[in-house]
Amino acid sequence: MTHSNLTLQQLSRYLHLPDMQVRKLVDKGAIPSRRVNGELIFSRDDVHRWLEQRIGVSDEEELAKVEENLSKTIPPGTIEPELSLASLIPQGAVVLPLTARTRDSAIRSMVQTAVSTGLLWDGEAMGEAVKIREELHTTALDNGVALLHPRRPMPHILGDSFIALGIAPSGIPFGGGTSVLTDVFFLICSMDDRIHLRILTRLSRTLTMPDFLRRLRELPDEQSVRNLFLEMKQLTK
């Protein structure tokens, strides 16, 4: 079995679900698969995209379960600190206001902000990867938020996993055919798939918290943003 593929048993362990439940999801067409010599095989890329889609349509209870399962995938012997969105926002990673007026200028501004932290070493490569991801399927949500990220993590151009945030005073057309304007932009820079999914899940949970987005849009500076995430952390445990 190649590193890019999973068997049914390996996928079940990764998702922390019984084999039978995973097989039911496959039978329903929820998880893409193929058969090789009669054995079900799953592409890691396809599984990753399926998890992203599942996170995007889940409610708070489902997101909490997804996050719980992802936290169980920490490799044995690895000590990993508790996930904190506030600590994932380095100094200089928040731009208020974001003055972009188009999709490409918003991506460019967010990538430049990430580069300014010193944790992203190749802004051109990240910007191109984010654009490709958006062209495949927009990360813009119906609540005016875009969760920008490349198709796969790019650890070779990162010093660590982190998040950048920009808020535009006026929304811009960003989400393809939707009429909702996007004004809140997160750029998720992750060192590996598991960390990316954990960040995406925790961020999605936070976005569902009552009044969070209204308060976020009214904040004046970077420290206020960090304080709001610290407050929300207590509610998403």
C-alpha positions in Angstrom: 0.0 0.0 0.0 1.5 3.4 -1.0 1.7 6.3 1.5 -0.9 8.2 -0.6 -3.5 5.4 -0.1 -5.4 3.8 2.8 -7.1 0.5 3.2 -10.5 0.2 4.8 -9.0 -0.8 8.1 -6.4 2.0 8.0 -9.2 4.6 7.2 -11.3 3.2 10.1 -8.4 3.7 12.5 -7.7 7.2 11.1 -11.4 8.3 11.5 -11.8 6.3 14.8 -15.0 4.7 13.3 -15.9 1.0 13.1 -15.2 -0.7 9.8 -18.9 -1.3 9.3 -19.7 2.4 9.7 -17.0 3.4 7.2 -18.3 0.8 4.8 -21.8 2.2 5.0 -20.4 5.7 4.2 -18.7 4.1 1.2 -21.9 2.4 0.1 -23.7 5.7 0.2 -21.1 7.3 -1.9 -20.0 9.7 0.9 -16.4 8.7 0.8 -14.7 8.3 -2.6 -13.1 4.9 -3.1 -12.0 2.4 -5.7 -11.2 -1.3 -5.8 -7.8 -2.8 -6.5 -7.7 -6.5 -6.7 -11.0 -6.7 -5.0 -9.9 -4.5 -2.0 -11.3 -1.1 -1.2 -8.7 1.6 -1.5 -9.0 5.2 -0.4 -6.9 8.1 -1.6 -5.6 10.3 1.2 -6.3 13.4 -0.9 -10.0 12.3 -1.4 -10.3 11.5 2.3 -8.9 14.9 3.2 -11.4 16.7 0.9 -14.2 14.6 2.3 -13.3 15.6 5.8 -13.1 19.3 4.8 -16.6 19.0 3.3 -18.0 17.2 6.3 -16.6 19.9 8.6 -18.1 22.6 6.4 -21.7 21.3 6.7 -21.6 20.1 10.3 -23.3 21.7 13.3 -21.6 22.3 16.7 -22.3 18.8 18.1 -20.9 17.1 14.9 -17.9 19.4 14.8 -17.1 18.6 18.4 -17.2 14.9 17.6 -14.9 15.4 14.5 -12.5 17.4 16.6 -12.5 14.7 19.3 -11.7 12.0 16.7 -8.9 14.1 15.1 -7.3 14.6 18.5 -7.0 10.8 18.8 -4.9 10.7 15.7 -1.8 12.1 17.4 1.1 9.7 16.8 2.1 7.6 19.8 4.8 9.2 21.9 4.1 12.6 20.4 3.4 15.5 22.9 1.2 18.1 21.2 -0.1 21.2 23.1 -3.8 21.9 23.3 -5.0 23.6 20.2 -5.6 27.3 20.8 -6.6 29.6 17.9 -5.4 32.6 19.9 -1.9 31.1 20.1 -2.0 30.3 16.4 -2.3 34.0 15.5 1.3 35.4 15.6 2.3 39.0 15.9 1.5 40.9 12.7 -0.9 38.3 11.4 -4.0 40.4 11.6 -4.7 43.2 9.1 -7.5 45.7 10.0 -8.8 47.0 7.7 -8.2 44.7 4.7 -8.5 47.1 1.8 -8.8 44.5 -1.0 -11.6 44.9 -3.5 -11.2 41.7 -5.6 -10.7 38.0 -4.9 -7.1 38.0 -6.2 -6.2 41.1 -4.3 -7.7 39.7 -1.1 -5.6 36.5 -1.5 -2.5 38.6 -2.2 -3.0 40.8 0.8 -3.6 37.8 3.1 -0.5 36.1 1.8 1.6 39.2 2.2 0.4 39.5 5.8 1.4 35.9 6.4 4.8 36.6 5.0 5.3 39.6 7.3 5.2 37.2 10.3 8.3 35.5 9.2 6.6 32.1 9.3 5.8 31.9 5.6 8.9 31.9 3.4 7.5 31.7 -0.1 4.5 34.0 -0.5 4.4 33.5 -4.3 4.0 29.7 -4.0 1.4 30.0 -1.2 -0.6 32.6 -3.2 -0.7 30.4 -6.3 -1.7 27.3 -4.3 -4.5 29.2 -2.6 -5.8 30.5 -6.0 -5.8 27.0 -7.4 -7.8 25.8 -4.3 -10.4 28.5 -4.8 -10.8 27.7 -8.5 -11.5 24.1 -7.7 -14.1 25.0 -5.0 -14.5 28.2 -3.1 -13.8 28.3 0.6 -16.2 31.2 1.0 -19.1 30.5 3.4 -22.6 31.8 3.5 -21.8 33.8 6.6 -19.3 36.1 4.8 -16.2 34.2 5.9 -13.6 32.7 3.6 -11.2 30.0 5.0 -8.3 30.3 2.6 -5.8 27.4 2.3 -3.9 25.4 -0.3 -5.2 22.0 -1.4 -2.5 20.3 0.8 -0.3 21.6 3.5 3.0 23.2 2.4 5.4 22.5 5.3 8.5 23.1 3.1 7.7 26.9 3.0 6.5 27.3 6.6 8.2 27.8 9.9 5.2 26.5 11.8 1.4 26.2 11.6 -0.4 29.5 12.0 -3.4 31.6 11.0 -3.7 35.1 9.5 -6.8 37.2 9.6 -8.1 40.1 7.6 -11.4 42.0 7.8 -12.6 44.1 4.9 -14.8 47.1 5.8 -17.0 46.3 2.8 -17.4 42.8 1.5 -16.2 41.7 -1.9 -17.6 39.1 -4.4 -15.6 36.0 -3.5 -17.8 32.9 -3.5 -18.4 32.0 -7.1 -22.2 32.0 -7.8 -23.3 33.1 -4.3 -24.6 36.6 -3.8 -23.2 36.9 -0.3 -20.2 39.2 0.0 -17.1 38.1 1.9 -15.5 40.4 4.4 -13.7 38.1 6.9 -10.7 36.2 5.6 -8.7 33.6 7.4 -5.5 32.1 5.8 -4.8 28.7 7.3 -1.1 27.7 7.0 -0.6 24.1 8.3 2.4 21.8 8.6 0.4 18.6 7.9 -3.1 17.3 7.1 -4.1 16.4 10.6 -3.1 19.8 12.0 -5.0 21.5 9.1 -8.1 19.6 9.8 -7.9 20.2 13.6 -7.5 24.0 12.9 -10.3 24.0 10.4 -12.6 22.1 12.8 -11.9 24.4 15.8 -12.3 27.5 13.6 -15.6 26.2 12.2 -16.8 25.5 15.8 -15.8 29.0 16.8 -17.6 30.6 13.9 -20.9 28.9 15.0 -20.7 30.5 18.5 -23.6 33.0 19.0 -22.5 36.6 18.3 -18.9 35.7 17.6 -18.8 37.1 14.0 -20.6 40.3 14.9 -18.1 40.9 17.7 -15.2 40.0 15.5 -16.2 42.5 12.8 -16.3 45.3 15.4 -12.8 44.7 16.9 -10.3 47.6 16.5 -6.9 45.8 16.7 -4.9 42.6 16.8 -4.9 42.2 20.6 -8.7 42.5 20.7 -8.9 39.7 18.2 -6.6 37.5 20.2 -8.7 38.2 23.4 -11.9 37.2 21.7 -10.5 33.9 20.6 -9.2 33.3 24.1 -12.8 33.9 25.4 -14.3 31.5 22.7 -11.7 28.8 23.6 -13.5 28.3 27.0 -16.8 27.7 25.1 -15.5 25.1 22.6 -13.9 22.7 25.0 
